[in-house]
Amino acid sequence: MASDFSQLPLSTTLLDNLTTLGYLRMTPIQEQSLPPILKGRDLIAQAQTGSGKTLAFGLGVLTHLHVKTFRIQALLICPTRELASQVAAELRRMARTMHNIKVLELCGGTPMKKQVHSLSHEAHIIVGTPGRLLAHLERGTLSLEHLKTLVLDEADRMLDMGFYDDIAAIIGHAPTPRQTLLFSATFSEDIRTLAERFLHEAVEIDINETVPPAQIEQHFYRCNNTERHDALLKVLEHYQKARIMIFCNTKIACDTVAAALCYNDIDALAIHSDLEQFDRNETLILFANGSCSILVATDVAARGLDIDRVDLVINYELPHDNEVYTHRIGRTGRAGKEGISVSLCQDDEPLLQQITPQTLRALETLPQCHTYTLRAAMTTLFIGGGKKEKLRPGDIVGALTASADITADAIGDITVFDDYTYVALQKPLANTALKLLQEYPVKGRMFRVRHVHL
């Protein structure tokens, strides 16, 4: 059984908050990495999404902070804005019982002027993406003079995205000595080169997580390349799941698969590194709020995304690496729930020998249910106002339920950004809701409103 956090040299404030948050036992990555982290050692650790790595490096960062010194003491570099936001939110939860800890996000997609203003008021912890962090350093609006801890989260993904030079330039602005923590899903040669250059006598942690969780039911079906799309339709018809992720090996394949599914009246969206940040955010919101049934993704785009309740993962193409395969199917079967993964493959694919002793099944063994449809139950409205206009979810719910035609249970997720808001609604009520918001004010103001189309 894993150890509990009380065995670590953590403050009573942190320990009490961990208990309140429901963190009672350490995960393997926490159990092995926290002792050297708390001793101030450099660390290179292999850790998948969902392994508990954020809590591990977060506890180290918070433990080493001098709270009364209102200077930037920790810098956490993440590959994407979404992951940076998740990491910052988790740090704030962990630090909520500590007095006056300020965590600031510096990512692309937010005006520089606003970030410069926030930096002028100082912060303890910065969480950001490489491009925006380097831009602030080069402009002199960000100083790392007092930095004590540097964290590289999902370092392999940052290298895949071409950020090596940016990372090197950022670290060039950091003082020595410092503590450097590097977390990566894989230990490639590039990662080891990065670690050798920027880490000092690092402790290496390698958690063997290449075995998929037992609650994931894995299936493998034989098909050649010319049959792959028809095979995908047969799989979707048979398993009849509401939230599905399909993985492809290339961006072109992602776009092709998503377009083909939409042609067959199946709600699907593609996500890959060519998407602009706004489109990427919108795609994730539509999938998360139930307005899109299927997300077709590359491995690079899917890394760092915290997506709950994926019922089925389909490998449209098998990856070339066992760790990547495990990472893909680990999107389902989370939090102790059962999940299903389906892989479409040929007999001679080398990865098959590593991941399953089973023989491939024929697609003809799948009984079909032709009444099944993958049209999403929800649709989404875009409102041209957000936090800057003091817009809150309750304001929108109040405006929509002012009419007897819409009840609160017909309204889904409401996601409010600085300048705009997304509202999910049951599809039959979308036009009614659109008309209401176009004709009546919300919080005393009229906002631009439109349907978000797939």
Secondary structure, 3 states (H helix, E strand, C coil): CCCEHHHCCCCHHHHHHHHHHCCCECCHHHHHHHHHHHCCCCEEEECCCCCCHHHHHHHHHHHHCCCCCCCCCEEEECCCHHHHHHHHHHHHHHCCCCCCCCEEEECCCCCHHHHHHHHCCCCCEEEECHHHHHHHHHHCCCCCCCCCEEEECCHHHHHHCCCHHHHHHHHHCCCCCCEEEEEECCCCHHHHHHHHHHCCCCEEEECCCCCCCCCEEEEEEECCHHHHHHHHHHHHHHHCCCCEEEECCCHHHHHHHHHHHHHCCCCEEEECCCCCHHHHHHHHHHHHCCCCCEEEECHHHHCCCCCCCECEEEECCCCCCHHHHHHHHCCECCCCCCEEEEEEECCCCCHHHHHCCCCCEEHHHCCCCCCCCCCCCEEEEEECCCHHHCCCHHHHHHHHHCCCCCCHHHEEEEEECCCCEEEEEEHHHHHHHHHHHHHCCECCECCCEEEECC
